[in-house]
Structures are given as structure tokens and as C-alpha cells.
Amino acid sequence: MDVVVNDWGAGVTLTVMPFIRHLPGDCLNLKRVVDNMQVMLYKLIKPFVDEHYRRYDEGTVDDFIGAYIREIHHHRNSQSGSPHINDINVLKVVLDVFIAGTETTSTAILWTLVYFLHHPDVQDKCYEEIHRVVGTERAPTIQDRSQLVYMEAVIMEVLRYANVFPLSFPHATPCDVEFGGYTIPKGTLVIPNLDSVMRDPETWGDPDRFRPERFIGEDGKLWRPEELIPFSTGRRRCMGEVLARMELFLYLSTMIQHFQFLPPETRELPPLQGLFGFSYIPVPFKVRAVPRMCLGKETFEEKQ
């Protein structure tokens, strides 16, 4: 999975500068990108879709793939059905959902671990809040979210500071647009620079400092500024934002409840500068995940 995603920087480059496709050779390893995509599509996704077809029952649709297959049947039996809802596109749509919903979330979790290693006090505050609100006898649930204010602020600061998609996805103007004294012709490729907003000194004051408290008001409640746009903004913002925020909250709060994350025995800290590919990812690093029930006793090391 990492190999596939890391190579996608080439695909992003080609989208922005399509003339590169005419250069001789394969300087961006695009062939490997295409080959890896085919592997994911037919070795990882297709078996799941085939299994859904085998056990499909219109009356017991219980997930996205089943719902899409039901739509395929409806459109086949309708004279006004869309030709785009078909057996091929169900594979590609599931692949899009899988990649968009897993790689970006896992990358945000990795960045959180990086910041925990650099700011152990932030991790301690998260654990203290979880221990006070949830305890240790049960896992955190989405119902605890409103009370875990600092945990939510940390997630917001990770999304701002890491900015996994600093340039978002490119779009095109549907018509001539007048903006800031400039005329942007219809069909112009527009690449939103989210980083210019989430690292704006006039908005954040100290944008290059990791400080979750910036999202907590004097009343102790969360402050959600409109400039926090890790999922872009407007009608084309990421449709998986709500799910991604829920995933981050549940994963991270449960991880912190059970483990303390520490540097390796060498005390080496990961760099705060990442690598550009399909998204902005941390450099591979080592971290020790110490079970909180075993603190001071056995530890084990996880390599990332």
C-alpha cells in the first residue's frame, strides 16, 4: 500500500503538467504507478466486490458495495438508467473510497505520533483527559467526543499543522471568473493552496508552533475557525470529512488510552519535515508503544 501511494506524486505532477507525458522514457515511474493501481484494483478490491455479487440480496443491502450493486441492477432495468453505473465503475469507486478513507487517515495518525514524540506534554494531557472522562474500563466512544475537548483540539491542530493535502485536489473553472482583479478564463486548472491559509501568520499568530490550545476558548469550549480547512472548502470539499474526523477521534483516543508512545532507546526523534507523494507523509521513523499497564516493566518496539 505504501509503495502504491508514495508513487502517486508522479500522477499528481502529470495532472498539473500534462505535457510531461510526451517526454521520452518514464522519468516519473508512471508505468509502476499504473501497474500498482491494477494490482490494487484486481487483487485487493475485485475479490470483495465478487463476493458481494455472489451473496447479493436486494432486500438485505448492508454496505456501500451492496448498495452500488443494487443501483447497477436498477439502472440496467430502467430505460433512463445511467451507463456510468456499471460493473467496472463499482471497482473504481470502491478503490477511490478505500484510498481516500484509509491512506489520509493513517497519515494523520502517523503525524500525531511524530508530534507526540516531540511534545510529550501534549500526549500526557490527552491521556489525563481520557482517564478522567472515560476511565480505563471501556473504550472511548463517539458520545465522549463533546467532553474530550483537548483531544479534539489536538486532532484539529494535527490537521492544521501537518496539512496532509497542502494543495488539495485540482479543479477547473466552469466559466470566466473575476477574482482579485484578475480574469480566470473558463476551463482554467485551479489548484487550491490550503497551506497558505493554515500557515497564515495573520490568522494564527504563531503558525509554525504546534499548539492545540489555540482551538480552546476562554470558556473551555472548542473554537472552530473558518480558516481551518484541511478538507478544503466550498461545495467541492472532501465528502468524507465527517467520517475521517470520527475515525481519527476513535483511533487516537483508544491508542492513547492503552499506550504511551515514546522515542526509541536511542532517543532519536523523527524529523518534522515530511515527504510529498499522493499526500504529505512523515519520513519513516521508530516509536515505542508502551502498554500503560506495563509502564516501568516490559516494553516493546514498533517500527514505522
Disulfide bonds with the S-S distance in Angstrom:
none
